[in-house]
Amino acid sequence: MNHRLAVLISGSGTNLQAILDAIHDGDLDAEVAVVLSNRADAGGLARAAEAGIPTVTLNHKSFESREAFDQAMIDRLAPYQPDTVVLAGFMRILSPLFVRHYAGRLINIHPSLLPKYRGLNTHARALEAGDSEHGCSIHFVTEELDGGPLIAQARVSIGENDSPESLSKKVQLREHQLYPLVLQWRARQRLALTDEGVTLDGKPLAEQGYQLP
């Protein structure tokens, strides 16, 4: 039985597309069971519809609290029985309610080399700091914002002419390589979050996670 993914988006869905392409090319033994967005105008919804994937749109502004919105997401995702919930540009801070419900099954990608630059505007912050390299990180989600245990990272060099926009494009290319790889580990039951931390093939990963060449 295929590993079932629920993908949560707020924007154009480029990582969703990379996941769909990897499935199509036979590099990812999983299926996207549902795509959920908190924005009705998210471009990724069209990508999902084109691929024949069920979509759910929930406007977070229609709920009186973060917990009420998160409970509604849990309720709407439940029929699809996701094995892994994939945050792919989902621009909402999740409540402990949601994080605990999907503990060990909730994965996020963040455009920095965590623990550097949690939160927003990561590319500009890396440039302002004069960093020589930047990148993306995939981690299990915990109740600490962008602070869960690291699974994998991919790096890019920062050139002297780079802008936040050019750096964003470089990092996105690496994101599109890294996310399908990590999700294939999940699909093959190689990757887990245990009491000892993140394990791959039963062995603990280094604190910074797997480093993509």
Residue pairs with C-beta under 8 A, 6 or more apart in sequence:
2 29
2 30
2 31
2 187
3 29
3 30
3 31
3 83
3 84
3 183
3 186
3 187
4 30
4 31
4 33
4 80
4 81
4 82
4 83
4 84
5 19
5 30
5 31
5 32
5 33
5 82
5 83
5 84
5 85
5 86
5 183
6 32
6 33
6 34
6 35
6 36
6 77
6 80
6 82
6 84
6 85
6 86
7 16
7 19
7 32
7 34
7 35
7 36
7 44
7 48
7 86
7 88
8 35
8 36
8 37
8 73
8 85
8 86
8 87
8 88
8 90
9 16
9 35
9 36
9 37
9 42
9 44
9 45
9 88
9 89
9 90
10 37
10 38
10 39
10 42
10 89
10 90
10 91
10 92
11 39
11 42
11 43
11 44
11 89
11 91
12 42
12 43
12 44
12 89
13 35
13 42
13 43
13 44
13 45
13 47
13 48
13 88
13 89
14 89
14 172
14 175
14 176
15 88
15 89
15 109
15 175
15 176
15 179
16 32
16 35
16 44
16 47
16 48
16 88
17 44
17 47
17 176
18 175
18 176
18 177
18 179
18 180
19 28
19 30
19 32
19 86
19 88
19 179
19 180
19 183
20 32
20 47
20 51
21 180
22 28
22 180
22 183
22 184
23 30
23 31
23 32
27 180
27 184
28 180
28 183
28 184
28 187
29 184
29 187
29 188
30 84
30 183
30 184
30 186
30 187
32 48
32 51
32 53
33 53
33 54
33 80
33 81
33 82
34 53
34 54
34 55
34 56
34 77
34 80
34 82
35 44
35 45
35 47
35 48
35 53
35 54
35 55
35 56
36 55
36 56
36 57
36 58
36 73
36 76
36 77
37 44
37 45
37 55
37 56
37 57
37 58
38 57
38 58
38 59
38 60
38 69
38 90
38 91
38 92
39 57
39 59
40 57
40 59
42 57
44 88
44 89
45 55
45 57
48 54
48 55
49 55
54 80
56 76
56 77
58 69
58 72
58 73
58 76
60 66
60 69
60 92
63 69
63 72
66 93
66 95
67 95
67 97
69 92
70 94
70 95
70 97
70 98
71 97
71 98
73 98
74 97
74 98
74 101
77 85
82 105
83 105
83 186
84 105
84 106
84 107
84 183
84 186
85 102
85 105
85 106
85 107
86 107
86 179
86 183
87 106
87 107
87 108
87 109
87 141
88 109
88 179
90 108
93 145
94 106
94 141
96 143
98 106
99 106
99 141
99 142
99 143
100 143
102 141
103 193
104 140
104 192
104 193
106 140
106 141
107 138
107 139
107 140
107 141
107 151
107 182
107 183
107 186
108 138
108 139
108 141
108 146
108 148
109 136
109 137
109 138
109 175
109 178
109 179
110 118
110 122
110 136
110 137
110 138
110 139
110 146
111 122
111 123
111 136
111 168
111 171
111 172
111 175
112 118
112 122
112 125
112 126
112 134
112 135
112 136
112 137
113 133
113 134
113 135
113 136
113 137
113 153
113 155
114 137
114 139
114 146
114 147
114 150
114 153
115 147
116 126
116 131
117 125
117 126
118 145
118 146
118 147
119 145
119 146
121 164
122 134
123 134
123 164
123 165
123 167
123 168
123 171
124 164
126 134
126 158
126 167
127 158
127 162
127 163
127 164
127 167
131 158
132 157
132 158
133 155
133 156
133 157
133 158
134 155
134 156
134 158
134 167
134 170
134 171
135 153
135 154
135 155
135 156
135 171
135 174
136 153
136 154
136 171
136 174
136 175
136 178
137 150
137 152
137 153
137 209
138 150
138 151
138 152
138 153
138 178
138 179
138 182
138 209
139 146
139 147
139 148
139 149
139 150
139 151
139 209
140 148
140 149
140 151
140 193
140 198
141 148
142 148
142 149
149 193
149 197
149 198
150 198
150 205
150 207
150 208
150 209
151 182
151 191
151 198
151 205
151 209
151 210
152 178
152 181
152 182
152 209
152 210
152 211
152 212
153 178
153 208
153 209
153 210
153 211
153 212
154 174
154 175
154 177
154 178
154 211
154 212
155 174
155 211
155 212
156 167
156 170
156 171
156 174
158 167
159 166
162 170
174 212
177 212
178 212
181 212
182 191
185 191
185 200
190 200
190 201
191 198
191 199
191 200
192 198
192 199
193 199
196 204
197 204
197 205
198 204
198 205
198 209
199 205
200 210
